[in-house]
Amino acid sequence: MKPLNRHLLVQPIEEEREKEESVIVLPTDYEKPLAPYVVAELLDFAPDCQKEHVVGSTVVLERRMLNTLEIHGKTYYLVLENYLFGRLDL
């Protein structure tokens, strides 16, 4: 999939969630709230993006603005360039 209209194609990097022992009894279906941001690998970007992007770099973006598309059994993650917080240069 080639992103268009200032969108970035990303792949979220999943972090393993640790199960903590707690002295407080919580419901069995309780899940810890997710962070308001996502760390992802940049796979591709639209030709009309206004910033310079590097394919393969690690980026941080706003979680609620991450769009998930399922097309022909494959999942794609797109985000508008404006919702990118920054790039992690490790």
Chimera marker file (.cmm) of the C-alpha trace (Angstrom):
<marker_set name="trace">
<marker id="1" x="0.000" y="0.000" z="0.000" r="1" g="1" b="0" radius="0.5"/>
<marker id="2" x="1.341" y="3.408" z="-0.960" r="1" g="1" b="0" radius="0.5"/>
<marker id="3" x="0.139" y="6.181" z="1.394" r="1" g="1" b="0" radius="0.5"/>
<marker id="4" x="-1.204" y="9.391" z="-0.139" r="1" g="1" b="0" radius="0.5"/>
<marker id="5" x="-2.414" y="12.806" z="1.038" r="1" g="1" b="0" radius="0.5"/>
<marker id="6" x="0.323" y="13.422" z="3.660" r="1" g="1" b="0" radius="0.5"/>
<marker id="7" x="-0.190" y="10.062" z="5.400" r="1" g="1" b="0" radius="0.5"/>
<marker id="8" x="2.501" y="7.813" z="6.856" r="1" g="1" b="0" radius="0.5"/>
<marker id="9" x="2.372" y="4.022" z="6.729" r="1" g="1" b="0" radius="0.5"/>
<marker id="10" x="3.631" y="2.663" z="10.052" r="1" g="1" b="0" radius="0.5"/>
<marker id="11" x="3.930" y="-0.623" z="11.931" r="1" g="1" b="0" radius="0.5"/>
<marker id="12" x="3.316" y="-0.257" z="15.690" r="1" g="1" b="0" radius="0.5"/>
<marker id="13" x="6.002" y="-1.795" z="17.871" r="1" g="1" b="0" radius="0.5"/>
<marker id="14" x="4.234" y="-3.849" z="20.503" r="1" g="1" b="0" radius="0.5"/>
<marker id="15" x="5.593" y="-3.741" z="24.015" r="1" g="1" b="0" radius="0.5"/>
<marker id="16" x="5.074" y="-6.692" z="26.283" r="1" g="1" b="0" radius="0.5"/>
<marker id="17" x="2.879" y="-5.870" z="29.231" r="1" g="1" b="0" radius="0.5"/>
<marker id="18" x="4.036" y="-7.190" z="32.562" r="1" g="1" b="0" radius="0.5"/>
<marker id="19" x="1.559" y="-8.777" z="34.905" r="1" g="1" b="0" radius="0.5"/>
<marker id="20" x="2.106" y="-7.373" z="38.356" r="1" g="1" b="0" radius="0.5"/>
<marker id="21" x="1.130" y="-8.994" z="41.590" r="1" g="1" b="0" radius="0.5"/>
<marker id="22" x="-1.201" y="-6.678" z="43.461" r="1" g="1" b="0" radius="0.5"/>
<marker id="23" x="-2.601" y="-6.630" z="46.948" r="1" g="1" b="0" radius="0.5"/>
<marker id="24" x="-5.675" y="-4.869" z="45.554" r="1" g="1" b="0" radius="0.5"/>
<marker id="25" x="-8.270" y="-7.187" z="44.083" r="1" g="1" b="0" radius="0.5"/>
<marker id="26" x="-9.197" y="-6.103" z="40.551" r="1" g="1" b="0" radius="0.5"/>
<marker id="27" x="-11.811" y="-7.524" z="38.185" r="1" g="1" b="0" radius="0.5"/>
<marker id="28" x="-10.483" y="-10.314" z="35.979" r="1" g="1" b="0" radius="0.5"/>
<marker id="29" x="-11.151" y="-8.309" z="32.813" r="1" g="1" b="0" radius="0.5"/>
<marker id="30" x="-9.317" y="-5.183" z="34.058" r="1" g="1" b="0" radius="0.5"/>
<marker id="31" x="-6.598" y="-3.882" z="31.767" r="1" g="1" b="0" radius="0.5"/>
<marker id="32" x="-4.171" y="-1.113" z="32.542" r="1" g="1" b="0" radius="0.5"/>
<marker id="33" x="-4.922" y="2.043" z="30.500" r="1" g="1" b="0" radius="0.5"/>
<marker id="34" x="-2.877" y="2.416" z="27.319" r="1" g="1" b="0" radius="0.5"/>
<marker id="35" x="-0.371" y="5.232" z="26.887" r="1" g="1" b="0" radius="0.5"/>
<marker id="36" x="-1.615" y="8.193" z="24.796" r="1" g="1" b="0" radius="0.5"/>
<marker id="37" x="1.186" y="7.582" z="22.304" r="1" g="1" b="0" radius="0.5"/>
<marker id="38" x="2.452" y="4.707" z="20.138" r="1" g="1" b="0" radius="0.5"/>
<marker id="39" x="6.004" y="3.862" z="19.107" r="1" g="1" b="0" radius="0.5"/>
<marker id="40" x="6.112" y="2.594" z="15.514" r="1" g="1" b="0" radius="0.5"/>
<marker id="41" x="8.421" y="1.817" z="12.618" r="1" g="1" b="0" radius="0.5"/>
<marker id="42" x="7.971" y="4.059" z="9.577" r="1" g="1" b="0" radius="0.5"/>
<marker id="43" x="7.365" y="1.854" z="6.515" r="1" g="1" b="0" radius="0.5"/>
<marker id="44" x="6.484" y="4.444" z="3.850" r="1" g="1" b="0" radius="0.5"/>
<marker id="45" x="5.186" y="7.984" z="3.424" r="1" g="1" b="0" radius="0.5"/>
<marker id="46" x="3.188" y="10.001" z="0.910" r="1" g="1" b="0" radius="0.5"/>
<marker id="47" x="5.118" y="11.957" z="-1.724" r="1" g="1" b="0" radius="0.5"/>
<marker id="48" x="3.450" y="15.211" z="-0.631" r="1" g="1" b="0" radius="0.5"/>
<marker id="49" x="4.672" y="15.078" z="3.009" r="1" g="1" b="0" radius="0.5"/>
<marker id="50" x="6.116" y="18.396" z="4.130" r="1" g="1" b="0" radius="0.5"/>
<marker id="51" x="8.837" y="17.016" z="6.415" r="1" g="1" b="0" radius="0.5"/>
<marker id="52" x="11.783" y="14.796" z="5.579" r="1" g="1" b="0" radius="0.5"/>
<marker id="53" x="11.146" y="11.220" z="6.665" r="1" g="1" b="0" radius="0.5"/>
<marker id="54" x="13.424" y="8.202" z="6.749" r="1" g="1" b="0" radius="0.5"/>
<marker id="55" x="11.919" y="4.787" z="6.011" r="1" g="1" b="0" radius="0.5"/>
<marker id="56" x="12.846" y="2.364" z="8.790" r="1" g="1" b="0" radius="0.5"/>
<marker id="57" x="13.096" y="5.016" z="11.484" r="1" g="1" b="0" radius="0.5"/>
<marker id="58" x="11.289" y="4.715" z="14.806" r="1" g="1" b="0" radius="0.5"/>
<marker id="59" x="8.611" y="7.352" z="15.342" r="1" g="1" b="0" radius="0.5"/>
<marker id="60" x="6.268" y="8.363" z="18.152" r="1" g="1" b="0" radius="0.5"/>
<marker id="61" x="2.686" y="9.258" z="17.275" r="1" g="1" b="0" radius="0.5"/>
<marker id="62" x="-0.640" y="10.026" z="18.879" r="1" g="1" b="0" radius="0.5"/>
<marker id="63" x="-2.509" y="6.748" z="19.586" r="1" g="1" b="0" radius="0.5"/>
<marker id="64" x="-6.031" y="8.066" z="18.974" r="1" g="1" b="0" radius="0.5"/>
<marker id="65" x="-5.060" y="9.293" z="15.498" r="1" g="1" b="0" radius="0.5"/>
<marker id="66" x="-3.718" y="5.917" z="14.314" r="1" g="1" b="0" radius="0.5"/>
<marker id="67" x="-6.055" y="4.555" z="11.630" r="1" g="1" b="0" radius="0.5"/>
<marker id="68" x="-6.291" y="0.790" z="11.192" r="1" g="1" b="0" radius="0.5"/>
<marker id="69" x="-7.349" y="-0.511" z="7.782" r="1" g="1" b="0" radius="0.5"/>
<marker id="70" x="-8.024" y="-4.189" z="7.070" r="1" g="1" b="0" radius="0.5"/>
<marker id="71" x="-7.929" y="-4.859" z="3.341" r="1" g="1" b="0" radius="0.5"/>
<marker id="72" x="-7.919" y="-8.357" z="1.789" r="1" g="1" b="0" radius="0.5"/>
<marker id="73" x="-6.935" y="-9.938" z="5.109" r="1" g="1" b="0" radius="0.5"/>
<marker id="74" x="-3.962" y="-7.618" z="5.649" r="1" g="1" b="0" radius="0.5"/>
<marker id="75" x="-3.772" y="-4.864" z="8.293" r="1" g="1" b="0" radius="0.5"/>
<marker id="76" x="-2.332" y="-1.434" z="7.526" r="1" g="1" b="0" radius="0.5"/>
<marker id="77" x="-1.712" y="1.403" z="9.977" r="1" g="1" b="0" radius="0.5"/>
<marker id="78" x="-1.854" y="4.983" z="8.709" r="1" g="1" b="0" radius="0.5"/>
<marker id="79" x="-1.435" y="8.299" z="10.478" r="1" g="1" b="0" radius="0.5"/>
<marker id="80" x="-1.554" y="11.835" z="9.157" r="1" g="1" b="0" radius="0.5"/>
<marker id="81" x="1.858" y="13.510" z="9.210" r="1" g="1" b="0" radius="0.5"/>
<marker id="82" x="0.576" y="16.225" z="11.620" r="1" g="1" b="0" radius="0.5"/>
<marker id="83" x="0.058" y="13.663" z="14.400" r="1" g="1" b="0" radius="0.5"/>
<marker id="84" x="3.664" y="12.576" z="14.527" r="1" g="1" b="0" radius="0.5"/>
<marker id="85" x="5.286" y="13.672" z="17.801" r="1" g="1" b="0" radius="0.5"/>
<marker id="86" x="8.827" y="12.953" z="16.693" r="1" g="1" b="0" radius="0.5"/>
<marker id="87" x="11.489" y="10.489" z="15.596" r="1" g="1" b="0" radius="0.5"/>
<marker id="88" x="13.665" y="8.421" z="17.936" r="1" g="1" b="0" radius="0.5"/>
<marker id="89" x="17.241" y="8.288" z="16.692" r="1" g="1" b="0" radius="0.5"/>
<marker id="90" x="18.721" y="5.374" z="18.572" r="1" g="1" b="0" radius="0.5"/>
<link id1="1" id2="2" r="1" g="1" b="0" radius="0.2"/>
<link id1="2" id2="3" r="1" g="1" b="0" radius="0.2"/>
<link id1="3" id2="4" r="1" g="1" b="0" radius="0.2"/>
<link id1="4" id2="5" r="1" g="1" b="0" radius="0.2"/>
<link id1="5" id2="6" r="1" g="1" b="0" radius="0.2"/>
<link id1="6" id2="7" r="1" g="1" b="0" radius="0.2"/>
<link id1="7" id2="8" r="1" g="1" b="0" radius="0.2"/>
<link id1="8" id2="9" r="1" g="1" b="0" radius="0.2"/>
<link id1="9" id2="10" r="1" g="1" b="0" radius="0.2"/>
<link id1="10" id2="11" r="1" g="1" b="0" radius="0.2"/>
<link id1="11" id2="12" r="1" g="1" b="0" radius="0.2"/>
<link id1="12" id2="13" r="1" g="1" b="0" radius="0.2"/>
<link id1="13" id2="14" r="1" g="1" b="0" radius="0.2"/>
<link id1="14" id2="15" r="1" g="1" b="0" radius="0.2"/>
<link id1="15" id2="16" r="1" g="1" b="0" radius="0.2"/>
<link id1="16" id2="17" r="1" g="1" b="0" radius="0.2"/>
<link id1="17" id2="18" r="1" g="1" b="0" radius="0.2"/>
<link id1="18" id2="19" r="1" g="1" b="0" radius="0.2"/>
<link id1="19" id2="20" r="1" g="1" b="0" radius="0.2"/>
<link id1="20" id2="21" r="1" g="1" b="0" radius="0.2"/>
<link id1="21" id2="22" r="1" g="1" b="0" radius="0.2"/>
<link id1="22" id2="23" r="1" g="1" b="0" radius="0.2"/>
<link id1="23" id2="24" r="1" g="1" b="0" radius="0.2"/>
<link id1="24" id2="25" r="1" g="1" b="0" radius="0.2"/>
<link id1="25" id2="26" r="1" g="1" b="0" radius="0.2"/>
<link id1="26" id2="27" r="1" g="1" b="0" radius="0.2"/>
<link id1="27" id2="28" r="1" g="1" b="0" radius="0.2"/>
<link id1="28" id2="29" r="1" g="1" b="0" radius="0.2"/>
<link id1="29" id2="30" r="1" g="1" b="0" radius="0.2"/>
<link id1="30" id2="31" r="1" g="1" b="0" radius="0.2"/>
<link id1="31" id2="32" r="1" g="1" b="0" radius="0.2"/>
<link id1="32" id2="33" r="1" g="1" b="0" radius="0.2"/>
<link id1="33" id2="34" r="1" g="1" b="0" radius="0.2"/>
<link id1="34" id2="35" r="1" g="1" b="0" radius="0.2"/>
<link id1="35" id2="36" r="1" g="1" b="0" radius="0.2"/>
<link id1="36" id2="37" r="1" g="1" b="0" radius="0.2"/>
<link id1="37" id2="38" r="1" g="1" b="0" radius="0.2"/>
<link id1="38" id2="39" r="1" g="1" b="0" radius="0.2"/>
<link id1="39" id2="40" r="1" g="1" b="0" radius="0.2"/>
<link id1="40" id2="41" r="1" g="1" b="0" radius="0.2"/>
<link id1="41" id2="42" r="1" g="1" b="0" radius="0.2"/>
<link id1="42" id2="43" r="1" g="1" b="0" radius="0.2"/>
<link id1="43" id2="44" r="1" g="1" b="0" radius="0.2"/>
<link id1="44" id2="45" r="1" g="1" b="0" radius="0.2"/>
<link id1="45" id2="46" r="1" g="1" b="0" radius="0.2"/>
<link id1="46" id2="47" r="1" g="1" b="0" radius="0.2"/>
<link id1="47" id2="48" r="1" g="1" b="0" radius="0.2"/>
<link id1="48" id2="49" r="1" g="1" b="0" radius="0.2"/>
<link id1="49" id2="50" r="1" g="1" b="0" radius="0.2"/>
<link id1="50" id2="51" r="1" g="1" b="0" radius="0.2"/>
<link id1="51" id2="52" r="1" g="1" b="0" radius="0.2"/>
<link id1="52" id2="53" r="1" g="1" b="0" radius="0.2"/>
<link id1="53" id2="54" r="1" g="1" b="0" radius="0.2"/>
<link id1="54" id2="55" r="1" g="1" b="0" radius="0.2"/>
<link id1="55" id2="56" r="1" g="1" b="0" radius="0.2"/>
<link id1="56" id2="57" r="1" g="1" b="0" radius="0.2"/>
<link id1="57" id2="58" r="1" g="1" b="0" radius="0.2"/>
<link id1="58" id2="59" r="1" g="1" b="0" radius="0.2"/>
<link id1="59" id2="60" r="1" g="1" b="0" radius="0.2"/>
<link id1="60" id2="61" r="1" g="1" b="0" radius="0.2"/>
<link id1="61" id2="62" r="1" g="1" b="0" radius="0.2"/>
<link id1="62" id2="63" r="1" g="1" b="0" radius="0.2"/>
<link id1="63" id2="64" r="1" g="1" b="0" radius="0.2"/>
<link id1="64" id2="65" r="1" g="1" b="0" radius="0.2"/>
<link id1="65" id2="66" r="1" g="1" b="0" radius="0.2"/>
<link id1="66" id2="67" r="1" g="1" b="0" radius="0.2"/>
<link id1="67" id2="68" r="1" g="1" b="0" radius="0.2"/>
<link id1="68" id2="69" r="1" g="1" b="0" radius="0.2"/>
<link id1="69" id2="70" r="1" g="1" b="0" radius="0.2"/>
<link id1="70" id2="71" r="1" g="1" b="0" radius="0.2"/>
<link id1="71" id2="72" r="1" g="1" b="0" radius="0.2"/>
<link id1="72" id2="73" r="1" g="1" b="0" radius="0.2"/>
<link id1="73" id2="74" r="1" g="1" b="0" radius="0.2"/>
<link id1="74" id2="75" r="1" g="1" b="0" radius="0.2"/>
<link id1="75" id2="76" r="1" g="1" b="0" radius="0.2"/>
<link id1="76" id2="77" r="1" g="1" b="0" radius="0.2"/>
<link id1="77" id2="78" r="1" g="1" b="0" radius="0.2"/>
<link id1="78" id2="79" r="1" g="1" b="0" radius="0.2"/>
<link id1="79" id2="80" r="1" g="1" b="0" radius="0.2"/>
<link id1="80" id2="81" r="1" g="1" b="0" radius="0.2"/>
<link id1="81" id2="82" r="1" g="1" b="0" radius="0.2"/>
<link id1="82" id2="83" r="1" g="1" b="0" radius="0.2"/>
<link id1="83" id2="84" r="1" g="1" b="0" radius="0.2"/>
<link id1="84" id2="85" r="1" g="1" b="0" radius="0.2"/>
<link id1="85" id2="86" r="1" g="1" b="0" radius="0.2"/>
<link id1="86" id2="87" r="1" g="1" b="0" radius="0.2"/>
<link id1="87" id2="88" r="1" g="1" b="0" radius="0.2"/>
<link id1="88" id2="89" r="1" g="1" b="0" radius="0.2"/>
<link id1="89" id2="90" r="1" g="1" b="0" radius="0.2"/>
</marker_set>
